[in-house]
Amino acid sequence: MILLTGGAGLIGSAILWRLNQLGRTDVVVVDHLSTGEKWQNLRALKFRDYYEKDEFRAKMEAREYEGQFQEIIHLGACSDTTEVDASYLAGNNFAYGKMMAEYAIRNGARMVYASSAATYGDGENGFTDDEDGIFKLRPLNKYGYSKQVFDEWLYMKGCLKQPAAGGASFVGVKYSNVFGPNEYHKAHMRSMVLRSFEQISEKGSVALFKSYRPEYADGEQVRDFLYVKDAADMTLFFLGRGRAACGLFNIGFGSVRSWNDLAKAAFAAFGKEPKIDYIEMPESLKGRYQYYTCLDISKLRKAGYANELTPLEEAVKDYCSYFVRNGHLGD
């Protein structure tokens, strides 16, 4: 049986969708649906049971599910990079992760968990998924640090580079700028792809931040964009052909595209000429803004992941067709 936390989220629901395609429905889903629209991400999917995160935490602490999960995909966390409550992040991201890992260690389970590309900070120490280099990383925000400290905790327990004594094994996946269907619930954390769709639909133009570094023109700041369907396949690789792998792995496209490229792809998906407005960046972001993010995925390739990835323009077109098809845009 598989435990999937964060199963109603963007990546989690894509993973559950893919598991269903593979004939797997023996999945217990954990999330926090609250009063938003995230529940809709689960409507068409099949799973054995669902728990709210606090209810499930109590069940885990009471050891009600002891020995029942052979595979854990732990994605559940606050992923808001602007969250200011470090104590909340310590409990929700770090302590909850430790609870899951301790279960895996006790029961010899396989655990794939979401670390984050936010642990790399401004990239001063590179974007390489080398476990031995994690103590050099300096995240730029509290969210990134909550992920970093969990990686460090697992490393200090000796669990990141090899299986634990009882057979438990761990993989921490570092996602980079994932976008795709089922992210409309993410409020201000929605991807720029979705925001571009919304802006084009509403006013016919897209707003991008100006650049404040001379080596980057406006809109030419770059990211490693990854379609959520690829992110799901890469994650599930570690429960299949990549099951022998341990440690940290970057989950990205492995090359960069600019915000201008992304906006132009969105306009092309609508069959419209690009109209881009460059706006001032909030002062609160200027000191923490990343101008360059590119994940080295050679370690993932070396582990055996050979699937081709979806190019940006193709992914944006597929995503746009999803929205039009489901009535979210273009009404």
BELDADA-V456345 format. One record per pair of residues at least 12 apart in sequence whose ideal C-beta (glycine too) atoms are under 8 Angstrom apart, sorted by the first residue. I is the first residue (numbers start at 1). GAP is how many residues later the second one is. If there is no record, write none. Layout:
i & gap
I & GAP
I & GAP
//
This chain:
i & gap
1 & 25
1 & 26
1 & 27
1 & 47
1 & 67
1 & 68
1 & 69
1 & 70
2 & 17
2 & 22
2 & 24
2 & 25
2 & 26
2 & 67
2 & 68
2 & 69
2 & 70
2 & 71
2 & 237
3 & 24
3 & 25
3 & 27
3 & 62
3 & 66
3 & 68
3 & 69
3 & 70
3 & 71
3 & 97
4 & 12
4 & 23
4 & 24
4 & 25
4 & 26
4 & 43
4 & 69
4 & 71
5 & 24
5 & 25
5 & 26
5 & 48
5 & 51
5 & 67
5 & 68
5 & 69
5 & 70
5 & 71
5 & 95
6 & 24
6 & 25
6 & 68
6 & 69
6 & 70
6 & 71
6 & 108
7 & 20
7 & 22
7 & 23
7 & 24
7 & 35
7 & 40
7 & 43
7 & 68
7 & 69
8 & 21
8 & 23
8 & 25
8 & 30
8 & 31
8 & 33
8 & 34
9 & 22
9 & 29
9 & 32
9 & 66
9 & 67
9 & 173
10 & 31
10 & 168
10 & 169
10 & 170
10 & 172
10 & 173
10 & 176
10 & 218
11 & 64
11 & 103
11 & 164
11 & 167
11 & 217
11 & 220
11 & 221
11 & 224
12 & 17
12 & 19
12 & 61
12 & 63
12 & 64
13 & 28
13 & 29
13 & 32
13 & 169
14 & 166
14 & 167
14 & 168
14 & 214
14 & 215
14 & 217
14 & 218
15 & 58
15 & 60
15 & 217
15 & 220
15 & 221
16 & 13
16 & 26
16 & 29
16 & 31
17 & 27
17 & 28
17 & 215
18 & 211
18 & 214
18 & 215
18 & 218
19 & 217
20 & 25
20 & 26
22 & 214
25 & 21
25 & 22
25 & 23
26 & 22
27 & 20
27 & 21
28 & 19
28 & 20
28 & 21
28 & 22
28 & 23
28 & 37
28 & 41
29 & 13
29 & 18
29 & 20
29 & 21
29 & 22
30 & 20
30 & 21
30 & 22
30 & 23
30 & 26
30 & 46
31 & 19
31 & 21
31 & 22
31 & 45
32 & 20
32 & 21
32 & 22
32 & 44
33 & 19
36 & 149
37 & 147
37 & 148
38 & 147
40 & 145
41 & 141
41 & 144
53 & 23
53 & 43
57 & 39
57 & 42
60 & 39
60 & 40
60 & 43
61 & 38
65 & 38
66 & 37
66 & 40
66 & 41
67 & 40
69 & 34
69 & 38
69 & 40
70 & 39
70 & 40
71 & 38
71 & 39
71 & 40
71 & 41
71 & 168
72 & 28
72 & 31
72 & 32
72 & 37
72 & 38
72 & 39
72 & 40
72 & 41
73 & 38
73 & 39
73 & 40
73 & 162
73 & 166
74 & 23
74 & 26
74 & 37
74 & 38
74 & 39
74 & 40
75 & 38
75 & 39
76 & 20
77 & 15
77 & 16
77 & 19
77 & 20
77 & 37
77 & 69
77 & 70
78 & 14
78 & 15
78 & 65
78 & 68
79 & 37
79 & 64
79 & 110
80 & 63
80 & 109
81 & 37
81 & 60
81 & 62
81 & 63
81 & 108
82 & 59
82 & 61
82 & 106
83 & 58
83 & 59
83 & 60
84 & 58
85 & 57
86 & 56
86 & 59
86 & 60
89 & 53
89 & 54
89 & 56
89 & 57
90 & 56
90 & 59
92 & 54
93 & 50
93 & 53
93 & 54
93 & 57
94 & 52
94 & 55
94 & 56
94 & 59
97 & 16
97 & 53
98 & 52
98 & 55
100 & 13
101 & 12
101 & 52
101 & 53
101 & 56
101 & 58
101 & 69
104 & 60
104 & 64
104 & 66
105 & 52
105 & 54
105 & 59
105 & 61
105 & 63
106 & 60
107 & 59
107 & 61
108 & 56
108 & 58
108 & 59
108 & 60
109 & 59
110 & 58
110 & 59
110 & 128
110 & 129
110 & 133
111 & 57
111 & 58
111 & 59
111 & 60
112 & 58
112 & 59
112 & 61
112 & 123
112 & 126
112 & 127
113 & 37
113 & 57
113 & 58
113 & 59
113 & 60
114 & 33
114 & 58
114 & 59
114 & 61
115 & 32
115 & 33
115 & 35
115 & 36
115 & 57
115 & 58
115 & 59
115 & 133
116 & 27
116 & 28
116 & 31
116 & 58
116 & 59
117 & 57
117 & 58
117 & 59
117 & 60
117 & 107
117 & 133
117 & 135
117 & 176
117 & 178
118 & 21
118 & 22
118 & 23
118 & 25
118 & 26
118 & 29
119 & 15
119 & 18
119 & 20
119 & 25
119 & 28
119 & 29
119 & 32
119 & 55
120 & 17
120 & 19
120 & 54
120 & 173
121 & 16
121 & 17
121 & 18
121 & 19
121 & 23
122 & 16
122 & 18
122 & 168
123 & 167
123 & 169
123 & 170
124 & 14
125 & 12
125 & 13
126 & 170
127 & 123
127 & 166
127 & 167
127 & 168
127 & 169
128 & 122
128 & 168
128 & 171
129 & 45
129 & 118
129 & 119
129 & 120
129 & 121
129 & 166
129 & 167
129 & 170
130 & 118
131 & 24
131 & 29
131 & 30
131 & 116
131 & 117
134 & 14
134 & 17
134 & 18
134 & 21
134 & 114
135 & 17
140 & 148
140 & 150
141 & 147
150 & 22
151 & 21
151 & 97
154 & 16
154 & 18
159 & 87
160 & 12
160 & 86
160 & 87
160 & 88
161 & 85
161 & 86
162 & 84
163 & 83
169 & 74
169 & 77
170 & 76
170 & 77
171 & 67
171 & 71
171 & 74
171 & 75
171 & 76
171 & 77
171 & 78
172 & 75
172 & 76
172 & 77
173 & 61
173 & 62
173 & 65
173 & 75
173 & 76
173 & 77
173 & 78
174 & 74
174 & 75
174 & 76
174 & 77
174 & 78
174 & 121
175 & 51
175 & 56
175 & 76
175 & 77
176 & 47
176 & 48
176 & 49
176 & 50
176 & 74
176 & 75
176 & 76
176 & 77
176 & 117
176 & 119
177 & 14
177 & 46
177 & 47
177 & 48
177 & 49
177 & 75
177 & 116
178 & 13
178 & 48
178 & 49
178 & 50
178 & 53
178 & 73
179 & 12
179 & 13
179 & 14
179 & 15
179 & 46
179 & 47
179 & 48
179 & 49
179 & 136
179 & 140
180 & 13
180 & 47
180 & 48
180 & 49
180 & 51
180 & 135
180 & 139
181 & 47
181 & 138
181 & 141
181 & 142
182 & 46
183 & 45
184 & 144
192 & 67
192 & 70
192 & 71
193 & 32
193 & 69
193 & 73
193 & 123
193 & 126
194 & 125
196 & 66
196 & 67
196 & 70
197 & 69
197 & 72
197 & 73
197 & 122
197 & 123
197 & 126
197 & 132
198 & 131
200 & 66
200 & 67
200 & 70
200 & 72
201 & 69
201 & 128
201 & 129
204 & 68
204 & 71
205 & 70
205 & 71
205 & 72
206 & 57
206 & 60
206 & 61
206 & 68
206 & 69
206 & 70
206 & 71
207 & 69
207 & 70
207 & 71
207 & 72
208 & 51
208 & 52
208 & 55
208 & 68
208 & 69
208 & 70
208 & 71
209 & 12
209 & 50
209 & 69
209 & 70
209 & 71
209 & 72
209 & 76
209 & 80
210 & 68
210 & 69
210 & 70
210 & 71
211 & 80
212 & 69
212 & 74
213 & 78
216 & 75
218 & 60
219 & 39
219 & 40
219 & 41
219 & 44
219 & 57
219 & 59
220 & 38
220 & 39
220 & 40
221 & 37
221 & 38
221 & 68
221 & 69
221 & 70
221 & 71
222 & 34
222 & 35
222 & 36
222 & 37
222 & 69
222 & 70
222 & 71
222 & 72
223 & 33
223 & 34
223 & 36
223 & 39
223 & 70
224 & 28
224 & 29
224 & 30
224 & 31
224 & 32
224 & 69
224 & 70
224 & 71
225 & 28
225 & 32
225 & 37
225 & 87
225 & 90
226 & 25
226 & 26
226 & 27
226 & 83
227 & 82
227 & 83
227 & 88
227 & 91
227 & 92
229 & 81
230 & 23
230 & 77
230 & 79
230 & 80
231 & 20
233 & 74
234 & 17
234 & 66
234 & 71
234 & 73
235 & 16
237 & 63
237 & 66
237 & 67
237 & 68
241 & 63
241 & 64
242 & 61
242 & 62
242 & 63
245 & 58
245 & 59
249 & 48
249 & 50
249 & 51
249 & 54
250 & 45
250 & 46
250 & 47
250 & 49
250 & 50
251 & 44
251 & 46
251 & 49
252 & 42
252 & 43
252 & 45
253 & 42
253 & 44
253 & 56
253 & 59
254 & 40
254 & 41
254 & 42
254 & 43
254 & 44
254 & 55
255 & 39
256 & 36
256 & 37
256 & 38
257 & 55
260 & 16
261 & 51
262 & 50
262 & 54
263 & 13
265 & 47
265 & 48
265 & 51
265 & 52
266 & 50
266 & 54
268 & 45
268 & 48
268 & 49
269 & 47
269 & 48
269 & 50
269 & 51
269 & 52
270 & 50
//
